[in-house]
Amino acid sequence: MGRSLIFSVIGLSITVGLVHLGIQGRQKLINERNIESIYAEQALAVANSATETVLNQLRVDPNWKNGGDTLKITLGSGSAKAIIEDSADDPSISASPKEVRITVWGNYEDRTHQTITIAQQTNLSLPNIDGAMSVYSESNRFQLDVQGSGFNIDGNDTNLDGTPGPEPALPGLHTSSNLTRNTILNSSRSKISPAELDSIKGRGYIAGSTPSVEVDPSLVQPDFEQLVKDFKANATRRYNDEVEIEHSVTWGTPTSPEVVYINSEEEMEIEGSLTGYGILIINAEEEDEDEFLIDIRNNLNWTGLVILSGEHVDLKIRNGDFNLNGLLYVTGHRALNRNQNRNSNFDIRNGSFNLNGSMAFGQQGKGRNPRFNMRVRNDLDVKYSSEAINIANNLITTYSTSGAVSYFITSVYE
């Protein structure tokens, strides 16, 4: 009895030991595979970073190809090799418009990841202006709630001094979708009264019967994502955290314009007025469904270009007016793997909304049926002005990293 018990205990111990060794072996294999996966992801990240390094150099010198030699790049604990080719190296690469092919091998530890990127050269200037106000998304959630007696959206070119401008009339409101146009013309949905619809003037306008609201399904949203990247290098002010300013501020003047870049997951709050001349970019990097709040207590007075980018954008002006001479874009990220603009709220609680130039919002892509809601306590006045737009255009060509040339990615093979 005692001997058999001893044998049983020994057998059980051996079995337990074997099971334990098996578990350890499987755990070791899992750990090794996890490490391999991490290394592979890091190798891809290195390759992508090396591609951006090449593109940044091309924006400075559009004809740069590292003398035709393989470029070696060190990035932290990783390294990469890159080859830059154009139509002179391979006739299958487009010469007009000019394209480059960037082949990169990213290395991290013992892993290598190859990427091939096709990038097209483009002029850094404003895209076509399609109307005094443009809507690039298909949406039946469009509202303009103006509570004052003044309502004006005018596509006739008007100089900043109020005299007629030199350019042909554009639509007062231009959309890429019949659904959006029908929503705008439906007063119960858009909150634009029949009398206010008659105040949307411009190309095709007939007083008393036909507001200037046009639709063009081929309307393409301007791609500002690459442009924003180019501005970052020349930013005179940059904020990467919550912005809290307890007084009025001036960012830029006509003789000393500024490029202000704000990239934050938190709200932006100014306990006074914001006045500026130049380029203002507010990029909302949301981690959740909360709206990114831009909270200005008094007036917002800006001349130039304003881009508000994010999935949820909420602009609140508590006790003043919104005054812009130039361009306003409210948009999500163009790339389909980034957040699309789904909610845009403008709340001018005790003032008016005045814009000379052009404004646009929304985008095509996976983010369908976004909501745009503007509530103005007093008056709305949006006028197309080629003079104001030229101010924004001059700022773009002056303050991009490469002056007038950039590259945008058309395809990536990973």
C-alpha positions in Angstrom: 0.0 0.0 0.0 2.7 2.4 1.0 4.8 1.5 -2.1 2.0 2.0 -4.5 1.2 5.4 -2.9 4.8 6.4 -3.4 4.6 5.4 -7.1 1.3 7.3 -7.5 2.8 10.4 -6.0 5.9 10.1 -8.2 3.7 9.6 -11.3 1.5 12.6 -10.4 4.6 14.7 -9.9 6.0 13.8 -13.3 2.7 14.5 -14.9 2.4 17.9 -13.3 6.0 18.6 -14.2 5.4 17.7 -17.8 2.2 19.8 -17.9 4.1 22.7 -16.4 6.9 22.4 -18.9 4.3 22.3 -21.7 2.6 25.5 -20.4 6.0 27.2 -20.2 6.8 26.1 -23.7 3.5 27.5 -25.1 3.9 30.7 -23.1 7.4 31.1 -24.5 6.1 30.6 -28.0 3.4 33.2 -27.4 5.9 35.7 -26.1 8.2 35.2 -29.0 5.3 35.7 -31.5 4.2 38.8 -29.6 7.7 40.2 -29.8 7.9 39.4 -33.5 4.6 41.2 -34.1 5.9 44.2 -32.2 9.1 44.3 -34.1 7.2 44.0 -37.4 4.9 46.9 -36.4 8.0 49.0 -35.5 9.7 48.2 -38.8 6.5 49.5 -40.6 6.5 52.6 -38.5 10.2 53.2 -39.3 9.4 52.8 -43.0 6.5 55.3 -42.8 8.7 57.8 -40.9 11.4 57.5 -43.5 8.9 58.1 -46.3 7.8 61.3 -44.6 11.5 62.3 -44.3 11.9 61.9 -48.1 8.7 63.8 -48.8 9.8 66.7 -46.6 13.0 67.0 -48.5 11.1 66.9 -51.8 9.0 69.8 -50.7 12.1 71.8 -50.2 13.8 70.6 -53.4 11.2 69.1 -55.9 14.0 67.7 -58.1 16.0 66.0 -55.2 16.7 62.3 -55.7 19.8 61.9 -53.4 21.9 61.8 -56.6 20.3 58.6 -57.6 21.9 56.8 -54.7 20.2 54.8 -52.0 19.4 57.1 -49.0 20.3 55.7 -45.6 18.2 57.1 -42.6 18.6 56.5 -38.9 15.4 56.8 -36.9 15.9 56.2 -33.1 16.5 52.5 -32.7 15.5 51.8 -36.3 17.0 52.4 -39.6 15.9 52.6 -43.2 17.0 52.7 -46.8 15.1 54.6 -49.5 15.2 54.9 -53.3 13.6 57.9 -55.0 12.6 57.5 -58.7 10.7 59.5 -61.2 9.9 59.2 -65.0 13.5 59.6 -65.9 14.2 56.3 -64.1 11.0 54.5 -65.0 8.8 55.5 -67.9 5.8 54.0 -66.1 6.0 56.8 -63.6 3.9 59.8 -64.6 5.9 62.9 -65.9 2.8 65.2 -66.1 1.6 65.6 -63.5 4.9 64.8 -62.0 5.0 61.8 -59.7 7.8 60.1 -57.7 8.0 56.6 -56.4 9.6 56.1 -53.0 10.7 52.6 -52.1 11.6 52.2 -48.4 12.9 49.3 -46.4 12.4 49.9 -42.7 14.4 47.9 -40.2 13.8 47.3 -36.5 15.8 44.6 -34.6 15.7 41.6 -37.0 12.6 42.6 -39.0 12.4 44.5 -42.3 9.2 46.0 -43.8 9.1 47.3 -47.4 6.7 50.1 -48.5 6.2 51.7 -51.9 4.7 55.1 -52.1 3.5 57.1 -55.1 3.4 60.8 -54.5 2.3 63.5 -56.9 3.6 67.1 -57.1 1.1 69.8 -56.6 1.0 73.6 -56.4 0.3 74.9 -52.9 -2.4 77.4 -53.8 -6.1 77.6 -53.0 -8.4 75.1 -54.6 -11.3 76.4 -56.7 -13.8 78.5 -54.7 -17.2 77.1 -55.4 -19.5 79.6 -53.7 -19.9 82.0 -50.8 -20.7 78.9 -48.8 -20.0 75.3 -49.9 -21.2 72.0 -48.4 -19.1 69.0 -49.4 -21.0 66.3 -47.5 -24.3 64.6 -48.3 -26.5 65.5 -45.3 -30.1 66.1 -44.3 -29.0 67.7 -41.0 -28.1 71.2 -42.1 -29.5 74.1 -40.0 -28.9 77.9 -40.0 -30.9 79.4 -37.2 -30.4 83.2 -37.4 -32.5 85.1 -34.9 -31.7 88.7 -35.9 -33.3 90.6 -38.7 -30.2 90.5 -41.0 -29.7 87.4 -43.2 -27.4 87.6 -46.3 -25.5 85.0 -48.2 -24.2 86.6 -51.4 -22.1 85.0 -54.2 -21.6 88.3 -56.0 -17.9 89.3 -55.7 -17.6 92.2 -53.2 -14.5 94.1 -52.2 -13.7 94.7 -48.6 -14.8 98.3 -48.9 -18.2 97.2 -50.2 -17.7 98.0 -53.9 -18.3 95.3 -56.6 -15.3 93.0 -57.1 -13.8 92.0 -60.5 -14.7 88.3 -60.5 -17.9 86.7 -62.0 -20.7 85.7 -59.5 -20.7 82.4 -57.8 -23.6 80.6 -56.1 -24.5 81.9 -52.7 -24.7 78.3 -51.5 -23.1 75.4 -53.4 -23.5 71.7 -52.5 -22.3 68.4 -53.8 -25.6 66.6 -53.1 -29.3 67.0 -54.0 -30.2 65.7 -50.6 -28.3 68.6 -49.0 -29.8 71.1 -51.4 -33.3 69.9 -50.7 -32.7 70.1 -47.0 -31.5 73.7 -47.3 -34.6 74.6 -49.3 -36.9 72.9 -46.8 -37.5 75.7 -44.2 -38.9 73.2 -41.6 -35.6 71.3 -41.7 -33.0 74.0 -42.3 -34.6 76.7 -40.2 -34.0 79.1 -43.1 -37.3 80.9 -43.6 -38.7 81.6 -47.1 -37.7 85.3 -46.7 -34.2 84.3 -45.7 -34.0 81.9 -48.7 -34.7 84.9 -50.9 -31.6 86.5 -49.4 -29.3 83.8 -50.8 -28.1 85.7 -53.8 -25.5 85.1 -56.5 -25.4 83.1 -59.8 -28.9 82.1 -61.0 -30.7 84.2 -58.4 -34.2 85.4 -59.2 -35.7 87.6 -56.6 -38.9 86.2 -55.1 -38.6 82.8 -56.7 -35.2 81.3 -57.1 -32.5 81.4 -54.4 -28.9 80.9 -55.5 -28.5 77.4 -54.2 -26.7 75.1 -56.8 -25.8 71.5 -56.7 -22.8 69.7 -58.4 -22.3 66.0 -57.6 -18.7 66.3 -59.0 -17.8 68.9 -56.4 -14.6 67.7 -54.8 -13.6 68.8 -51.3 -10.2 70.6 -51.1 -7.6 68.5 -49.5 -6.0 70.6 -46.7 -4.5 67.7 -44.8 -1.1 67.9 -46.5 -1.2 71.7 -46.6 -1.6 71.7 -42.8 1.4 69.4 -42.4 3.4 71.9 -44.5 2.4 74.8 -42.3 3.5 73.1 -39.1 7.1 73.7 -39.9 6.6 77.4 -40.1 4.3 77.8 -37.1 5.1 80.9 -35.1 2.9 79.6 -32.3 2.2 76.0 -31.5 0.0 74.5 -28.8 -0.2 70.7 -28.2 -2.2 70.8 -25.0 -5.3 72.5 -23.6 -5.3 76.3 -24.4 -6.5 78.5 -21.6 -5.9 82.2 -22.0 -7.4 84.6 -19.4 -7.2 87.8 -21.5 -7.6 89.1 -25.1 -4.8 88.1 -27.5 -3.5 89.2 -30.9 -1.8 86.6 -33.1 -0.4 88.4 -36.1 -0.8 91.7 -37.9 -0.7 92.8 -41.6 3.0 93.6 -41.3 3.8 90.6 -39.2 1.5 87.6 -40.0 1.6 84.5 -37.9 0.9 80.8 -38.5 -0.8 79.4 -35.4 -1.1 75.7 -35.0 -3.2 74.1 -32.2 -3.3 70.3 -31.9 -5.1 69.2 -28.8 -7.4 66.7 -27.2 -8.6 69.4 -24.8 -10.7 72.5 -25.3 -9.5 75.9 -26.3 -10.7 78.7 -24.1 -9.9 82.5 -24.4 -11.4 84.8 -21.8 -11.4 87.8 -24.1 -11.2 88.5 -27.8 -9.0 86.7 -30.4 -7.6 89.0 -33.1 -5.2 87.8 -35.7 -3.8 88.0 -39.2 -2.3 84.9 -40.9 -3.2 81.3 -40.7 -5.1 79.7 -37.8 -5.3 75.9 -37.7 -7.1 74.2 -34.9 -6.9 70.4 -35.1 -9.0 68.5 -32.7 -7.6 65.1 -31.8 -10.6 63.6 -29.9 -10.2 60.4 -27.9 -13.9 59.9 -27.4 -17.3 61.1 -28.6 -16.9 64.5 -26.8 -17.0 67.6 -29.0 -13.9 69.7 -29.2 -14.9 73.1 -27.7 -13.5 76.4 -29.0 -14.8 78.9 -26.4 -14.2 82.6 -27.0 -15.8 85.0 -24.6 -15.8 88.2 -26.8 -14.9 88.7 -30.5 -13.1 86.6 -33.0 -11.5 88.9 -35.6 -9.3 87.2 -38.2 -7.8 88.0 -41.6 -6.5 85.1 -43.6 -7.1 81.4 -43.5 -8.9 79.5 -40.7 -9.1 75.7 -40.7 -11.1 73.9 -38.0 -10.5 70.1 -38.3 -11.9 67.3 -36.3 -14.7 64.7 -35.9 -16.7 67.0 -33.5 -16.1 70.8 -33.7 -18.0 73.2 -31.5 -17.3 76.9 -31.8 -18.8 79.1 -29.1 -18.6 82.9 -29.0 -20.3 84.1 -25.9 -20.5 87.9 -26.0 -19.2 89.1 -29.3 -19.1 88.7 -33.1 -17.3 86.3 -35.5 -15.5 88.5 -38.1 -13.4 86.9 -40.8 -11.9 88.3 -44.0 -10.6 85.3 -45.9 -11.3 81.6 -45.9 -13.0 79.3 -43.3 -12.9 75.6 -43.6 -14.5 73.2 -41.2 -13.6 69.6 -42.0 -12.5 66.2 -40.9 -9.3 64.4 -42.0 -9.4 63.6 -45.7 -7.8 60.2 -45.3 -10.4 57.4 -44.9 -8.5 55.9 -42.0 -8.8 59.1 -40.0 -11.8 60.7 -38.3 -14.3 62.3 -40.6 -16.2 65.5 -39.6 -19.6 64.4 -38.1 -20.7 67.3 -36.0 -20.1 71.0 -36.5 -21.7 73.5 -34.2 -21.4 77.3 -34.4 -23.0 79.1 -31.5 -22.8 82.9 -31.7 -24.7 83.6 -28.5 -24.9 87.4 -28.4 -23.4 88.6 -31.6 -23.3 88.3 -35.4 -21.5 86.2 -37.9 -19.7 88.2 -40.6 -17.5 86.7 -43.3 -16.0 88.2 -46.5 -14.3 85.6 -48.7 -15.7 82.0 -48.6 -16.5 79.3 -46.2 -16.9 75.5 -46.6 -17.4 72.4 -44.4 -17.8 68.7 -44.6 -16.2 66.1 -46.9 -16.9 63.0 -48.9 -15.7 59.7 -47.6 -17.0 57.2 -45.1 -18.4 59.9 -42.8 -21.9 60.3 -44.3 -24.7 62.5 -43.1 -22.8 64.9 -40.8 -24.6 67.5 -38.8 -24.0 71.2 -39.3 -25.8 73.6 -37.0 -25.2 77.4 -36.8 -27.1 79.5 -34.3 -26.6 83.2 -34.5 -28.3 85.5 -32.0 -28.1 88.6 -34.2 -27.3 88.8 -37.9 -25.6 86.6 -40.6 -23.6 88.2 -43.4 -21.5 85.9 -45.7 -20.2 87.5 -48.9 -18.0 86.1 -51.6 -14.9 88.3 -51.9 -12.0 87.6 -54.3 -10.0 90.3 -52.5 -10.2 88.6 -49.2 -9.5 85.2 -50.8 -6.3 86.6 -52.4 -5.1 87.6 -48.9 -5.5 84.0 -47.8 -3.9 82.7 -51.0 -0.8 84.9 -50.5 -0.4 83.6 -47.0 -0.6 80.0 -48.2 2.2 80.5 -50.8 4.3 82.5 -48.3 4.1 80.2 -45.2 4.1 76.7 -46.6 7.5 75.0 -46.1 8.2 74.8 -49.9 6.7 78.1 -51.0 4.5 77.0 -53.9 5.1 73.2 -54.3 4.2 70.2 -52.3 3.7 66.5 -52.7 0.6 64.5 -51.8 0.4 60.7 -51.6 -1.8 59.0 -54.2 -1.1 55.4 -53.3 0.8 53.2 -50.8 1.8 49.6 -51.0 2.7 48.0 -47.7 
